[in-house]
């Protein structure tokens, strides 16, 4: 159930990003980091519990790293699954 709620929240985040002319499979937070948007600091404050080991608010940066590592994709997509079997 917990994972289902998380997936719904990620899907909503990606929908908002797509509506705002972003990539359809990217979260708004990751886009803010990638494009160095001024309001990424606002998003970082909204997700105040997402701090790095140095104690800095870092939600957008960690979201960007999540996207780069493809952590929100199903495992078979992350590992570059071999060609589909017939």
MMTF fields as JSON, N, C-alpha, C and O atoms, coordinates in Angstrom:
{
  "mmtfVersion": "1.0.0",
  "mmtfProducer": "UNKNOWN",
  "numBonds": 343,
  "numAtoms": 344,
  "numGroups": 86,
  "numChains": 1,
  "numModels": 1,
  "chainsPerModel": [1],
  "groupsPerChain": [86],
  "chainIdList": ["A"],
  "bondAtomList": [4, 2, 8, 6, 12, 10, 16, 14, 20, 18, 24, 22, 28, 26, 32, 30, 36, 34, 40, 38, 44, 42, 48, 46, 52, 50, 56, 54, 60, 58, 64, 62, 68, 66, 72, 70, 76, 74, 80, 78, 84, 82, 88, 86, 92, 90, 96, 94, 100, 98, 104, 102, 108, 106, 112, 110, 116, 114, 120, 118, 124, 122, 128, 126, 132, 130, 136, 134, 140, 138, 144, 142, 148, 146, 152, 150, 156, 154, 160, 158, 164, 162, 168, 166, 172, 170, 176, 174, 180, 178, 184, 182, 188, 186, 192, 190, 196, 194, 200, 198, 204, 202, 208, 206, 212, 210, 216, 214, 220, 218, 224, 222, 228, 226, 232, 230, 236, 234, 240, 238, 244, 242, 248, 246, 252, 250, 256, 254, 260, 258, 264, 262, 268, 266, 272, 270, 276, 274, 280, 278, 284, 282, 288, 286, 292, 290, 296, 294, 300, 298, 304, 302, 308, 306, 312, 310, 316, 314, 320, 318, 324, 322, 328, 326, 332, 330, 336, 334, 340, 338],
  "bondOrderList": [1, 1, 1, 1, 1, 1, 1, 1, 1, 1, 1, 1, 1, 1, 1, 1, 1, 1, 1, 1, 1, 1, 1, 1, 1, 1, 1, 1, 1, 1, 1, 1, 1, 1, 1, 1, 1, 1, 1, 1, 1, 1, 1, 1, 1, 1, 1, 1, 1, 1, 1, 1, 1, 1, 1, 1, 1, 1, 1, 1, 1, 1, 1, 1, 1, 1, 1, 1, 1, 1, 1, 1, 1, 1, 1, 1, 1, 1, 1, 1, 1, 1, 1, 1, 1],
  "groupList": [{"groupName": "UNK", "atomNameList": ["N", "CA", "C", "O"], "elementList": ["N", "C", "C", "O"], "formalChargeList": [0, 0, 0, 0], "bondAtomList": [1, 0, 2, 1, 3, 2], "bondOrderList": [1, 1, 2], "singleLetterCode": "X", "chemCompType": "L-PEPTIDE LINKING"}],
  "groupTypeList": [0, 0, 0, 0, 0, 0, 0, 0, 0, 0, 0, 0, 0, 0, 0, 0, 0, 0, 0, 0, 0, 0, 0, 0, 0, 0, 0, 0, 0, 0, 0, 0, 0, 0, 0, 0, 0, 0, 0, 0, 0, 0, 0, 0, 0, 0, 0, 0, 0, 0, 0, 0, 0, 0, 0, 0, 0, 0, 0, 0, 0, 0, 0, 0, 0, 0, 0, 0, 0, 0, 0, 0, 0, 0, 0, 0, 0, 0, 0, 0, 0, 0, 0, 0, 0, 0],
  "groupIdList": [1, 2, 3, 4, 5, 6, 7, 8, 9, 10, 11, 12, 13, 14, 15, 16, 17, 18, 19, 20, 21, 22, 23, 24, 25, 26, 27, 28, 29, 30, 31, 32, 33, 34, 35, 36, 37, 38, 39, 40, 41, 42, 43, 44, 45, 46, 47, 48, 49, 50, 51, 52, 53, 54, 55, 56, 57, 58, 59, 60, 61, 62, 63, 64, 65, 66, 67, 68, 69, 70, 71, 72, 73, 74, 75, 76, 77, 78, 79, 80, 81, 82, 83, 84, 85, 86],
  "secStructList": [7, 2, 2, 2, 2, 2, 2, 2, 2, 2, 2, 2, 2, 2, 2, 2, 2, 2, 2, 6, 6, 7, 7, 6, 6, 1, 7, 2, 2, 2, 2, 2, 2, 2, 6, 6, 7, 6, 6, 2, 2, 2, 2, 2, 2, 2, 6, 6, 6, 7, 5, 7, 6, 6, 1, 7, 5, 7, 2, 2, 2, 2, 2, 2, 2, 2, 2, 2, 6, 6, 6, 6, 1, 7, 2, 2, 2, 2, 6, 6, 7, 7, 1, 7, 7, 7],
  "xCoordList": [0.817, 0.0, 0.863, 0.571, 1.936, 2.84, 3.474, 3.547, 3.921, 4.541, 3.522, 3.872, 2.277, 1.228, 1.012, 0.917, 0.935, 0.755, 1.952, 1.781, 3.153, 4.37, 4.319, 4.636, 3.923, 3.822, 2.81, 3.054, 1.682, 0.662, 1.213, 0.985, 1.932, 2.512, 3.559, 3.611, 4.388, 5.385, 4.679, 5.081, 3.641, 2.896, 2.259, 2.273, 1.704, 1.118, 2.196, 1.987, 3.334, 4.456, 4.904, 5.147, 5.01, 5.42, 4.35, 4.677, 3.083, 2.001, 2.086, 1.964, 2.291, 2.427, 3.606, 3.509, 4.717, 5.887, 5.592, 6.0, 4.896, 4.553, 3.616, 3.762, 2.657, 1.751, 2.528, 2.157, 3.601, 4.454, 5.535, 6.578, 5.285, 6.173, 7.505, 8.514, 7.51, 8.718, 8.674, 7.713, 9.722, 9.751, 8.677, 8.497, 7.962, 6.858, 7.303, 6.494, 8.548, 9.002, 10.02, 10.924, 9.868, 10.787, 9.954, 8.909, 10.418, 9.695, 10.011, 11.041, 9.118, 9.296, 10.544, 11.255, 10.811, 11.989, 13.28, 14.199, 13.352, 14.548, 14.735, 15.859, 13.637, 13.716, 14.226, 15.031, 13.76, 14.224, 15.731, 16.407, 16.262, 17.71, 18.421, 19.406, 17.93, 18.566, 18.601, 19.602, 17.519, 17.437, 17.871, 17.81, 18.303, 18.746, 17.676, 17.955, 16.463, 15.337, 15.449, 15.895, 15.047, 15.148, 14.273, 14.635, 13.116, 12.203, 12.565, 11.817, 13.709, 14.12, 14.381, 14.227, 14.778, 15.009, 13.698, 13.674, 12.617, 11.292, 10.894, 10.392, 11.121, 10.804, 11.656, 11.158, 12.938, 13.807, 13.26, 13.296, 12.755, 12.194, 10.908, 10.663, 10.082, 8.854, 9.145, 8.378, 10.261, 10.683, 11.851, 12.917, 11.632, 12.68, 13.337, 14.467, 12.675, 13.255, 14.289, 15.016, 14.359, 15.296, 16.618, 16.871, 17.443, 18.712, 19.868, 19.739, 20.991, 22.149, 23.0, 22.65, 24.11, 24.948, 25.607, 26.058, 25.669, 26.238, 25.19, 25.518, 23.925, 22.861, 22.207, 21.494, 22.436, 21.827, 20.528, 20.397, 19.571, 18.336, 18.707, 19.323, 18.332, 18.848, 17.841, 18.242, 16.561, 15.557, 15.677, 15.634, 15.827, 15.878, 17.102, 17.015, 18.224, 19.435, 19.285, 19.66, 18.741, 18.571, 17.525, 17.641, 16.504, 15.523, 16.177, 15.885, 17.056, 17.792, 18.669, 18.705, 19.37, 20.187, 19.323, 19.715, 18.155, 17.197, 16.837, 16.801, 16.574, 16.227, 17.408, 17.229, 18.598, 19.783, 20.075, 20.556, 19.786, 20.007, 18.793, 18.812, 17.741, 16.511, 15.858, 15.325, 15.894, 15.401, 13.881, 13.372, 13.144, 11.689, 11.131, 9.917, 12.008, 11.557, 11.475, 12.182, 10.625, 10.627, 12.006, 12.743, 12.339, 13.68, 14.112, 15.268, 13.196, 13.579, 13.978, 14.765, 13.455, 13.862, 15.196, 16.001, 15.432, 16.689, 17.885, 18.956, 17.713, 18.841, 19.036, 19.929, 18.224, 18.37, 18.076, 18.894, 16.91, 16.49, 16.809, 16.666, 17.231, 17.531, 16.286, 15.197, 16.43, 15.307, 14.163, 14.377, 12.958, 11.765, 11.757, 12.173, 11.287, 11.172, 9.853, 8.84, 9.858, 8.629, 7.759, 6.686],
  "yCoordList": [-1.195, 0.0, 1.262, 2.234, 1.224, 2.373, 2.686, 3.845, 1.655, 1.827, 2.35, 3.151, 1.909, 2.373, 3.874, 4.596, 4.344, 5.779, 6.562, 7.608, 6.061, 6.705, 6.796, 7.839, 5.712, 5.711, 6.729, 7.395, 6.858, 7.833, 9.248, 10.091, 9.52, 10.849, 11.172, 12.298, 10.197, 10.403, 10.66, 11.546, 9.897, 10.081, 11.467, 12.107, 11.935, 13.272, 14.337, 15.303, 14.157, 15.081, 15.149, 16.234, 13.999, 13.958, 14.573, 15.197, 14.401, 15.012, 16.537, 17.22, 17.059, 18.513, 19.011, 20.045, 18.293, 18.682, 18.665, 19.576, 17.649, 17.565, 18.695, 19.261, 19.029, 20.143, 21.449, 22.336, 21.563, 22.766, 22.67, 23.316, 21.865, 21.701, 21.036, 21.309, 20.167, 19.417, 18.024, 17.66, 17.242, 15.857, 15.064, 15.262, 14.17, 13.458, 12.447, 12.054, 12.028, 11.04, 11.647, 10.957, 12.93, 13.622, 14.335, 14.908, 14.299, 15.02, 16.51, 16.914, 17.297, 18.743, 19.134, 20.062, 18.438, 18.737, 18.489, 19.307, 17.373, 17.063, 18.086, 18.487, 18.505, 19.511, 20.841, 21.515, 21.213, 22.465, 22.433, 23.438, 21.298, 21.185, 21.223, 21.943, 20.459, 20.36, 21.709, 22.06, 22.459, 23.745, 24.91, 26.064, 24.624, 25.634, 26.712, 27.909, 26.262, 27.173, 27.851, 27.241, 29.097, 29.857, 29.276, 29.346, 28.698, 28.209, 26.827, 26.247, 26.292, 24.999, 25.149, 24.188, 26.35, 26.584, 26.531, 26.101, 26.968, 26.882, 25.413, 25.004, 24.635, 23.204, 22.516, 21.672, 22.872, 22.293, 22.563, 21.687, 23.768, 24.112, 23.336, 22.912, 23.144, 22.372, 20.925, 20.315, 20.387, 19.029, 19.112, 18.543, 19.825, 20.135, 18.904, 18.998, 17.766, 16.565, 15.895, 15.007, 16.305, 15.703, 16.487, 17.333, 16.186, 16.894, 15.936, 14.722, 16.496, 15.656, 15.463, 15.946, 14.759, 14.445, 15.687, 15.641, 16.782, 18.022, 18.917, 19.994, 18.475, 19.219, 20.264, 21.134, 20.197, 21.156, 20.607, 19.406, 21.505, 21.122, 20.783, 21.588, 19.605, 19.122, 18.27, 17.359, 18.53, 17.676, 17.654, 16.586, 18.816, 18.87, 18.133, 17.433, 18.292, 17.603, 16.09, 15.334, 15.65, 14.2, 13.652, 12.508, 14.451, 14.025, 13.874, 12.933, 14.802, 14.731, 13.472, 12.766, 13.197, 11.979, 10.734, 9.768, 10.753, 9.646, 9.396, 8.254, 10.476, 10.36, 9.8, 8.928, 10.298, 9.855, 8.372, 7.671, 7.912, 6.504, 5.644, 4.431, 6.271, 5.594, 4.791, 3.709, 5.303, 4.57, 4.438, 3.545, 5.3, 5.204, 4.307, 4.132, 3.739, 2.815, 1.398, 1.066, 0.566, -0.847, -1.457, -1.018, -2.444, -3.036, -3.479, -3.287, -4.07, -4.545, -3.401, -3.613, -2.204, -1.052, -0.494, -0.031, -0.533, -0.013, -0.817, -0.262, -2.102, -2.972, -3.144, -3.881, -2.483, -2.636, -4.057, -4.709, -4.524, -5.904, -6.289, -5.478, -7.495, -8.018, -7.952, -7.651, -8.222, -8.186, -9.066, -10.103, -8.627, -9.378, -10.781, -11.011, -11.696, -13.076, -13.241, -12.673, -14.008, -14.237, -15.25, -15.569],
  "zCoordList": [0.0, 0.0, 0.0, -0.698, 0.801, 0.882, -0.48, -0.89, -1.16, -2.476, -3.493, -4.361, -3.395, -4.298, -4.141, -5.133, -2.905, -2.644, -3.182, -3.807, -2.942, -3.459, -4.985, -5.555, -5.643, -7.109, -7.614, -8.62, -6.932, -7.314, -7.166, -8.034, -6.085, -5.877, -6.946, -7.44, -7.303, -8.368, -9.7, -10.455, -9.987, -11.239, -11.296, -12.347, -10.187, -10.147, -10.358, -11.092, -9.718, -9.861, -11.329, -11.856, -11.979, -13.38, -14.284, -15.293, -13.931, -14.7, -14.626, -15.643, -13.434, -13.275, -14.086, -14.747, -14.047, -14.819, -16.323, -17.042, -16.793, -18.22, -18.624, -19.707, -17.769, -18.046, -18.154, -18.922, -17.387, -17.411, -18.486, -18.382, -19.515, -20.678, -20.351, -21.001, -19.352, -19.026, -19.626, -20.305, -19.373, -19.835, -19.091, -17.889, -19.776, -19.137, -18.07, -17.229, -18.089, -17.109, -16.143, -15.673, -15.852, -14.951, -13.895, -14.203, -12.654, -11.616, -11.705, -12.245, -11.171, -11.173, -10.389, -10.775, -9.301, -8.486, -9.257, -9.21, -9.961, -10.755, -11.868, -12.167, -12.476, -13.533, -12.983, -13.626, -11.801, -11.191, -10.975, -11.191, -10.554, -10.375, -11.728, -11.891, -12.685, -13.997, -14.703, -15.327, -14.607, -15.29, -14.404, -14.828, -13.193, -12.233, -12.038, -12.109, -11.795, -11.586, -10.223, -9.252, -10.16, -8.914, -7.816, -6.641, -8.178, -7.141, -6.617, -5.829, -7.049, -6.469, -4.982, -4.227, -4.547, -3.122, -2.34, -1.187, -2.968, -2.356, -2.203, -1.157, -3.245, -3.194, -2.134, -1.389, -2.061, -1.029, 0.369, 1.233, 0.591, 1.902, 2.167, 3.297, 1.129, 1.303, 1.712, 2.457, 1.217, 1.577, 2.552, 2.317, 3.644, 4.615, 5.231, 5.709, 5.235, 5.83, 4.914, 5.357, 3.662, 2.704, 2.727, 1.869, 3.722, 3.855, 3.545, 3.701, 3.108, 2.804, 4.059, 5.135, 3.913, 5.074, 5.683, 6.828, 4.945, 5.469, 6.12, 6.618, 6.119, 6.756, 5.872, 6.374, 4.553, 3.631, 3.054, 2.817, 2.832, 2.139, 0.7, 0.002, 0.272, -1.007, -1.763, -2.488, -1.619, -2.247, -3.768, -4.378, -4.378, -5.845, -6.388, -7.397, -5.725, -6.175, -6.023, -6.92, -4.897, -4.722, -5.7, -6.14, -6.046, -7.045, -8.413, -9.151, -8.742, -10.007, -10.044, -11.052, -8.947, -8.884, -9.012, -9.667, -8.394, -8.495, -9.962, -10.42, -10.683, -12.107, -12.906, -13.757, -12.634, -13.369, -13.124, -14.014, -11.928, -11.583, -11.918, -11.71, -12.433, -12.863, -11.742, -11.987, -10.532, -9.37, -9.318, -8.64, -10.014, -9.986, -11.076, -11.179, -11.889, -12.923, -12.367, -11.415, -12.947, -12.547, -12.787, -13.67, -12.016, -12.045, -13.446, -13.823, -14.219, -15.55, -16.483, -17.405, -16.265, -17.074, -16.595, -17.404, -15.31, -14.765, -15.216, -15.462, -15.326, -15.646, -17.142, -17.56, -17.959, -19.407, -19.835, -20.484, -19.469, -19.77, -21.206, -22.121, -21.394, -22.724, -23.607, -23.117, -24.866, -25.814, -25.317, -24.69, -25.612, -25.173, -25.747, -26.883, -24.956, -25.419, -26.142, -25.733, -27.204, -27.988, -27.33, -27.843]
}
